[in-house]
Amino acid sequence: MIGFKKIMAFLAASCARIVPQIGKQATNHWSDVDQPTFPRIETERLILRLPRVEDFDAYAELFTDEDATRYIGGVLKRGAAWRRFLQMPGAWMVQGFAMFSVLDKRSGEWLGQAGPWRPQGWPGTEVGWSFRRSAWGRGFASEAASASIDWAFANLGWTEVIHCIAPDNEASKKLAGRLGSRQCRSGKLPAPYENEPIEIWGQSRQQWVNHRNSEAAIHRGHLAGQ
């Protein structure tokens, strides 16, 4: 009988051979077809990596929270949450990008997810986020989203980044604003969400570069004043 690890290695290699070209560098994180590698990002407080099965309990807990899931489809029973959980690792294997699992670097706790996301029919090249209630108000979403935007622009050949936000989702609009994005148009999501109104916030690659440079200058100023 073929071992489980060998089966998974075979599937990973097979998927690597069919990953489409998404921008100029979308497949740079595949070292070769027999030994795929995936990005891992570390920020001051966070680790961003691909989803793993051990993340699922915390993910399923997120989807029991009505407030935390209000703008991402609502609460889900555990079986439905599992099927949704598989979307992100599946997108990584087939598209070459998707949202990262976001972990507290100090404790290893799964906080939520953030990263690039563009399923079929999506209105643009999005970086999105969703976090457990325990992670709210601590700046984790902004830190993870910034790192994800950096990675997307560096690796996917994107010319803009967007955020699809419900009109009454004030928390996400404030976060988008802190990232340097502005409301630029209204939009429409693919089925089954085509009747849900959304605002599209976003910015160009150059605007993001300017925003990051401005952040760096402010940081240097703070250090100089210490």
C-alpha positions as CSV (number, residue, x, y, z in Angstrom):
1,M,0.0,0.0,0.0
2,I,1.3,3.5,-0.9
3,G,1.9,5.6,2.2
4,F,-0.2,8.7,2.9
5,K,2.9,11.0,2.6
6,K,3.8,9.6,-0.8
7,I,0.2,10.1,-2.0
8,M,0.3,13.8,-0.8
9,A,3.7,14.3,-2.4
10,F,2.4,12.9,-5.7
11,L,-0.7,15.2,-5.6
12,A,1.5,18.2,-4.7
13,A,3.8,17.5,-7.7
14,S,0.8,17.0,-10.0
15,C,-0.7,20.2,-9.0
16,A,2.6,22.0,-9.4
17,R,2.6,21.0,-13.0
18,I,-0.7,22.7,-13.8
19,V,-0.3,25.9,-11.8
20,P,-1.3,28.7,-14.2
21,Q,0.8,31.7,-14.8
22,I,-0.6,34.5,-12.7
23,G,1.5,37.6,-13.5
24,K,5.2,37.4,-14.2
25,Q,6.3,35.8,-10.9
26,A,3.2,33.9,-9.7
27,T,5.0,30.5,-9.7
28,N,8.4,31.6,-8.4
29,H,7.6,29.9,-5.1
30,W,7.6,26.5,-6.8
31,S,11.3,25.5,-6.6
32,D,10.6,22.6,-9.0
33,V,7.8,20.2,-9.9
34,D,8.9,17.5,-7.5
35,Q,9.7,19.7,-4.5
36,P,7.2,22.5,-4.2
37,T,7.9,25.2,-1.6
38,F,5.5,27.8,-0.3
39,P,6.0,31.3,1.0
40,R,6.3,32.0,4.7
41,I,6.3,35.6,5.9
42,E,7.4,36.9,9.3
43,T,6.5,40.4,10.6
44,E,7.3,41.9,13.9
45,R,4.6,40.0,15.7
46,L,3.1,37.6,13.1
47,I,3.8,34.5,11.0
48,L,1.9,34.2,7.7
49,R,2.0,30.7,6.1
50,L,-0.2,28.4,4.2
51,P,-3.2,26.8,6.1
52,R,-2.6,23.5,7.8
53,V,-5.0,21.0,9.2
54,E,-4.0,22.0,12.8
55,D,-5.5,25.4,12.1
56,F,-9.0,24.1,11.6
57,D,-10.3,24.0,15.2
58,A,-9.6,27.8,15.6
59,Y,-11.0,28.4,12.1
60,A,-14.2,26.5,13.0
61,E,-14.5,28.5,16.1
62,L,-14.3,31.7,14.1
63,F,-17.3,30.5,12.1
64,T,-19.4,30.1,15.3
65,D,-19.1,33.8,16.0
66,E,-22.0,35.8,14.4
67,D,-20.3,39.2,14.7
68,A,-16.9,37.9,13.3
69,T,-18.6,36.3,10.3
70,R,-21.3,38.8,9.6
71,Y,-19.5,40.0,6.4
72,I,-18.0,36.8,5.2
73,G,-21.1,34.6,4.8
74,G,-22.3,34.1,8.4
75,V,-21.9,31.2,10.9
76,L,-21.3,27.7,9.7
77,K,-21.6,24.3,11.2
78,R,-18.4,22.4,11.6
79,G,-18.8,20.2,8.5
80,A,-19.6,23.3,6.3
81,A,-16.7,25.1,7.9
82,W,-14.3,22.3,6.9
83,R,-15.4,22.4,3.3
84,R,-14.8,26.2,3.3
85,F,-11.5,25.8,5.1
86,L,-10.3,23.7,2.1
87,Q,-10.8,26.6,-0.3
88,M,-7.5,28.3,0.6
89,P,-5.1,25.4,0.4
90,G,-6.8,24.3,-2.8
91,A,-6.4,27.8,-4.3
92,W,-2.7,27.8,-3.3
93,M,-2.2,24.5,-5.2
94,V,-4.2,25.4,-8.3
95,Q,-3.8,29.2,-8.6
96,G,-0.5,29.7,-6.8
97,F,-1.8,32.2,-4.3
98,A,-4.6,32.6,-1.7
99,M,-5.0,33.8,1.9
100,F,-2.4,33.0,4.5
101,S,-3.1,31.6,7.9
102,V,-2.0,34.3,10.4
103,L,-0.4,33.2,13.6
104,D,0.8,35.0,16.7
105,K,4.6,34.6,16.5
106,R,5.0,34.5,20.3
107,S,2.2,32.1,21.2
108,G,1.6,30.2,17.9
109,E,-2.1,31.0,18.2
110,W,-4.1,31.0,15.0
111,L,-5.5,34.5,14.8
112,G,-7.3,34.5,11.4
113,Q,-6.4,34.8,7.7
114,A,-5.3,37.5,5.3
115,G,-3.9,37.6,1.8
116,P,-4.5,37.6,-1.9
117,W,-7.8,36.3,-3.2
118,R,-9.3,36.2,-6.6
119,P,-11.8,33.4,-7.4
120,Q,-13.6,33.2,-10.7
121,G,-15.7,36.3,-11.4
122,W,-14.2,38.4,-8.7
123,P,-14.2,42.2,-9.4
124,G,-10.4,42.6,-9.0
125,T,-7.2,41.6,-7.4
126,E,-8.1,41.6,-3.7
127,V,-6.2,41.3,-0.4
128,G,-8.8,40.4,2.2
129,W,-8.9,39.5,5.9
130,S,-10.9,37.8,8.6
131,F,-9.9,37.5,12.2
132,R,-11.2,35.9,15.4
133,R,-12.7,38.2,18.0
134,S,-9.7,37.6,20.3
135,A,-7.4,39.3,17.8
136,W,-9.5,42.4,17.3
137,G,-8.2,45.8,18.3
138,R,-4.6,44.8,18.5
139,G,-3.4,45.9,15.0
140,F,-2.9,42.3,13.8
141,A,-5.2,42.7,10.7
142,S,-3.3,45.8,9.6
143,E,0.1,44.1,10.1
144,A,-1.0,41.0,8.2
145,A,-2.7,42.9,5.4
146,S,0.4,45.1,4.8
147,A,2.6,42.1,4.6
148,S,0.2,40.4,2.2
149,I,0.0,43.4,-0.1
150,D,3.8,43.6,-0.1
151,W,4.0,39.9,-1.1
152,A,1.2,40.2,-3.7
153,F,2.8,43.2,-5.5
154,A,6.2,41.5,-5.4
155,N,5.1,38.1,-6.7
156,L,1.9,38.3,-8.6
157,G,2.4,41.0,-11.1
158,W,-0.6,43.0,-9.8
159,T,-1.1,46.6,-10.8
160,E,-3.7,47.4,-8.1
161,V,-5.1,45.9,-4.9
162,I,-8.7,46.1,-3.9
163,H,-10.8,45.3,-0.8
164,C,-14.5,44.3,-1.3
165,I,-16.3,45.8,1.7
166,A,-20.0,45.8,2.7
167,P,-21.3,49.4,3.1
168,D,-22.0,49.0,6.8
169,N,-18.7,47.3,7.6
170,E,-17.1,50.3,9.3
171,A,-14.2,48.4,10.9
172,S,-12.9,47.1,7.5
173,K,-13.3,50.5,5.9
174,K,-11.2,52.0,8.7
175,L,-8.6,49.3,8.2
176,A,-8.6,49.9,4.4
177,G,-8.1,53.6,5.0
178,R,-5.1,52.9,7.3
179,L,-3.6,50.8,4.6
180,G,-3.8,53.8,2.2
181,S,-6.8,52.6,0.2
182,R,-9.8,54.7,-0.7
183,Q,-13.3,53.9,-1.9
184,C,-12.9,53.9,-5.7
185,R,-16.1,52.4,-7.1
186,S,-19.1,50.2,-6.3
187,G,-19.0,46.6,-7.5
188,K,-20.7,43.2,-7.6
189,L,-19.6,39.8,-6.4
190,P,-20.2,36.6,-8.3
191,A,-23.1,34.3,-7.3
192,P,-24.4,33.5,-4.7
193,Y,-23.5,37.0,-3.4
194,E,-24.5,39.0,-6.5
195,N,-27.3,40.8,-4.7
196,E,-25.2,41.9,-1.8
197,P,-24.0,45.6,-2.1
198,I,-20.3,46.2,-1.8
199,E,-17.9,49.1,-2.0
200,I,-14.6,48.5,-3.7
201,W,-11.7,50.2,-1.9
202,G,-8.2,50.1,-3.4
203,Q,-5.0,51.6,-4.6
204,S,-2.5,51.2,-7.4
205,R,0.9,49.7,-7.0
206,Q,2.6,53.1,-7.0
207,Q,0.2,54.4,-4.4
208,W,1.1,51.5,-2.2
209,V,4.8,52.2,-2.7
210,N,4.2,55.8,-1.7
211,H,2.2,54.7,1.4
212,R,5.0,52.4,2.5
213,N,7.6,55.1,2.0
214,S,5.5,57.5,4.1
215,E,5.2,54.9,6.8
216,A,8.9,54.4,6.8
217,A,9.6,58.1,7.1
218,I,7.2,58.4,10.0
219,H,8.9,55.5,11.7
220,R,12.4,57.1,11.2
221,G,11.1,60.3,12.7
222,H,9.8,58.5,15.8
223,L,13.2,56.8,16.2
224,A,15.0,60.1,15.8
225,G,12.8,61.7,18.5
226,Q,13.5,59.0,21.1
